[in-house]
Amino acid sequence: MRMSKRIQRKQLDEVLLNVGSFPTIAAPARGWLHAIRQSLGMPLRTLADRIGVTPQAIERIEKREADRSITLASLQSAAETLDCLFVYAIVPKRPLEETLHKAAEQAADAMMKGVDQSMDLEGQSVEVSGSREELILKLENNPRLIWRWVK
């Protein structure tokens, strides 16, 4: 049986709560690989030999890290060669449930605004109290519908 999206979001929030507690650290200007290699006193050639590339390739890897165009695979390989742990994460600024609820509210408002406008054109009015909350719950249970309404 497939795990519900709500349970998945809750579990992911629990994991990311710990990751999000780490302070944000600015990378060194020339990148972590260069800084660590230099701190270890490891010549370009040594790192190159261990990875199986040329020293010029290491220079390019370090430059690509510094300008943020490096691939994750290259960064992981170099980190492991330097006996470092490679850590990669995208951490939400707030719990995923909160983000989804806010988006569902925005989508519900946009959907109801569209209904209100078309009903006004026809000279009819719609009572929306209560139905907004029901719509939000429906959207949260089927999040794919939310994102076409939220910009």
N, C-alpha and C positions, 0 to 999 in steps of 0.2 A: 504494500500500500504506500502511496506517495505521501511524503510529509507535507503538511499544509504550509503555505507561504508564510503565514503568521508565525508558526513555530520556527521556520527557517530564519525569519527576521529576528525573532527573539534570541535564538541561539547565536546568530552572527553578532547581534548587539552585545551579548555577554562577552564574546571573544574580543570584540573591538574596543570594549570599554577599557580593558587592560592595556591594549596597544595605545589608545588615545591618551592614557595617563603619562606616557613618556613625553618629556619636554621636546619641543621642536628644536632641532639643531641645524644650523646653517652649515652647508657643506663648505669645505675649504675652497678658496678661489680656483685652485688647480685640480680640485676633485679629491675624493677619498683615496682612490688608488695611488695617486701620486704622493699624497701626504703620508700614507701608511708605508709605501715603498721607501720613501725618503727617511721616515722615522726609523725604519729597520736598517737603513744603510744598505739597501739592496740595489745593486746596479741594474740598469735597464736590461743588459745582456743576461743576467742571472734569471730575472723574471721571464724574459723572452724564451730562454732555454727551457725553463720549467713548463711554460705553456705550449712551447713548440712553434713559436713564431719568431720573427726578427725583432731586434730592438726598435726599429722604425715602426713596426706594428704596435708595440707597446706604447710608443709616443702617441700614435694615432688613437689608441684605446683611451689613454689618459686624456687626450684632447677632447675626444667624443664624450667622455664622462663629464668633463668640465663644461662643455657647451650643451649638455643634456640630450645628445643625439645617440648615445650608446644603446645597444640592445641589452635587455635584461640578461640574456644568455651570456653575453660577453662579460658583463659586470659580475655575474655569478661565478663564472669560470676564473676570472682574475682574483676575485675575493677568496675563493677556495684555495687557489694557488698560494695566496699570501697567508693561508691558515686563518682566514677570517670567516665569520658567519655572515652570510648574505641575507639581509632582511628587506622585504618589499611589502608595502601595505598601502591600501587606500582606506583612510579612516574617515568615516562620516563625522561631520561637525556636531551632529545631534543624533539621538537614537533613530534607527530606521523607521520604527513605528510612528514616531513623531513627524518625521519627514513625510511619510505616506499619508498620515492623517491631514497634515496641512495641505498637501497636494490634492487630497480628496475633497477638502473644503473648497479649495479654489476651483476645482473641476465642477463641483456641484453648483457653486455660485455662477460659473460661466454657463452651465447648462440651463439653470433656472432663469438666468437673464435672457437667454435666447427664447425660452418659453414665454416669459413675461412680455418681451417685445412683440412676438408674433400674436399673442393674445390681445395686446393693446391695439395692434393694427386691425384686429377683427372686432374691436369693441367689447372684448370679454376680459374678465379678470380671473386670476387664479389665486386661490388660497394656498400659500406655500408653507405655513407653519407646520412643523412636524415632518412634512415631506422632505425638507432639506436634510434633516438628520437621518431619515431612512435612506435617502440617496447617498449620503456620505458612507453609511454602513455598507450599502451595496457596492459602492466603488472600492471601498477598502477590501472587500471580499473578492473583487475582480479588478485588481490594479491595472491591468492592461488598458482598461477603458479610461483611466485617469489621464494618461500622458498625452492623449490627443487634444485634451482641453486645457492643459497647463502649459504655459509658455515659459 
